[in-house]
Amino acid sequence: MQRAEAAGTLSSGRGAALIKLMLFGAVLSSIALLGTWGSTQWAPKWVAEKLAPNTERAKEWTLVWLSAGACVGTMLAALSAGRFGRRITYAVLCVASIAGTLLLYQANHEYSGFLLFCTFIAGTVTASFYGFFPLYLPELLPTAIRATGQGFAYNFGRIIAAVGGLQTANLMKVFGGSFPMAASCMAGIYVVGIFIVWFGPETKGQPLPE
């Protein structure tokens, strides 16, 4: 940031405000990544070890449907943010992610076609953020630090998610080894996202900051 100011590509006195925006982006990323890594990404392992240990390719098909949902969700999220606005889209995605995670883990007790359908839904909503962030994060910051700021926000979120995701095992101990309860509890992080996104700027229809 100091180099950008020295080069004249960034006006001085904006450092504190820009750092706040970078941290805001990092919080949004942390919530989405922690929710995904701490809940839905464990679904194939849960199916293979608990629901269908003797069913051939149950784990593989769970992963296929989870990934298919992710492909759909990333596209829908970007289109929705472009049409309805960034903040409302993020908030709705958080609500949908809670619902999708609970549907997957609380409504399924055996390996079935319905479970795979729920896996697709959960994959769609929880991975949708990865189509949202490439749209919203660059719009928060000026050109001179856009790449650096976007990279910081997203990758800081990955670090937090990596550490937090490890706590799923501890939650399983709390719930007597129940992975569905642990994953459902981890989905509670999305509640924070529903509210915190409103503290950031709405960038829909606005020119990129310079």
C-alpha angles and dihedrals in degrees: 000000000000090000091052090051092047091050091051095240092112125043116237124250096043097096099101094047093048093048089054090053091049091051090046089055090047091054092050090050093047092054094050096043094045091050092051099041093042097050126009097033088064093057097096091051091047092051094045096048104032113019105031112011091151099040114104115240094355091134092048094050091048090054092047093055092043090053093044089055090049091055091052094043096053092055095044092049094055092047092048093049090050093052106034104025137268103264098045090047093053091048092050091048089055092051091046091048092055091049093045094049093048091047091053099045104031101039099048128072100156140033109270145132089271090057091053089049090051089048090055091050093047091047091050097053102035095047094043090091090071088067091044100053098057086058102042107034096059089051093060098064139051122256095257094064102017098111094043094045094046091048091049094049095049099040094044085057090053091054093051091046092050091054095040094045089063088065091072089083091053090050089052089059090051091053095046096261095310109147095186090058093046093049092046089052091050089055087066088082088078089068088070090053093053090065107027096058090070090067090067130075125273106234101180110128092003125122117248111270117255 
